[in-house]
Each structure stands twice: as C-alpha cells, then as structure tokens.
C-alpha cells in the first residue's frame, strides 16, 4: 500500500512534533515539509487525510497509543460515532486506516482494512 491508499491515520503524538515526524517518515510528504503539508484542513475530518479523529493524546490522555488503536478499529468498523454523546468523527467511505504508535524509528504501525485479503 502507499500513502494515497490510506483514508485516515491515528498517529501517536506524545510530543508536539511527533505527527510531523510520522507524516514525513511514512512518506505522506517530503522531509521537512509536514508543517506546510497539514495546512488548510488537510488533516481535519473531511480533509485529504484525517488524523487523530478522537482528539489524540491531548484529548484522551497519554496512554501510549491505546486510544489510537481503539479509534483506528472504530473507524474501520464505521463505529466512531456509536456512543451516545460522541462527537461526529466518522471518516466517510473509510477503507484503510493507518495506526502508528510509539516514536518513529522504534514504534509500531499497522494498516487496518475492510479488504479481507
């Protein structure tokens, strides 16, 4: 798979620049350009690559990525809005969700997909 196959990404961000490092390291954008690449809603719900639709570590607490995994599963199962009071955050027409936790270079990542292959 390549970056254009990914419909959303749950990227661990225990520190402010982590999302930039993930986006660059996973080749969504060239090195040193993530700060520009995310502009104009590109990583917002409805953007080209929604990132951390649940609010990320800032919202859920720094649980070292478990919330990222939960949100990735909910997104690919179309259940991101299934609890009463949930903020609308389901990515439309989602097929593939990237979940990457830890730090680039020594983290772990997986693509969750609706495709059974």
ZICORVEN-V114961 format. One record per residue. OMEGA is omega in degrees with one decimal (* if undefined). Layout:
# ZICORVEN-V114961
OMEGA + OMEGA
This chain:
# ZICORVEN-V114961
179.2 + -177.6 + -178.2 + 177.2 + -174.0 + -177.7 + 179.5 + -178.3 + 173.6 + -172.1 + -179.7 + -178.5 + 175.5 + 177.9 + -172.9 + -176.0 + -174.9 + -179.0 + 176.4 + -178.0 + 177.8 + -178.1 + 179.2 + -177.8 + 178.6 + 173.0 + 170.0 + 178.0 + 179.7 + 177.7 + 177.2 + -176.2 + -175.5 + -178.9 + 176.6 + -174.9 + -176.1 + -175.9 + 173.2 + 174.0 + -176.6 + -178.8 + 177.4 + 173.4 + -175.6 + 177.8 + -178.6 + -179.7 + 177.7 + -178.3 + 176.1 + -176.3 + 179.3 + 179.4 + 177.9 + -177.5 + 179.1 + -178.4 + -170.7 + -174.1 + -175.5 + -178.1 + 176.3 + 170.3 + -176.8 + 178.4 + 177.2 + 179.3 + 179.4 + -179.5 + 178.7 + 178.6 + 179.6 + -179.6 + -175.6 + 176.1 + -177.4 + -179.9 + -176.0 + 179.6 + -168.7 + -179.0 + 177.0 + -179.8 + 177.6 + 172.9 + 178.5 + -178.2 + -179.8 + 175.5 + -178.7 + 176.7 + -177.7 + 175.6 + -174.9 + 177.6 + 175.2 + 174.4 + -179.3 + -178.7 + -172.8 + 179.4 + 176.3 + -178.7 + 176.2 + 176.4 + 179.1 + 178.9 + 179.1 + 171.6 + 175.4 + -173.0 + 172.6 + 180.0 + -176.7 + -178.1 + *
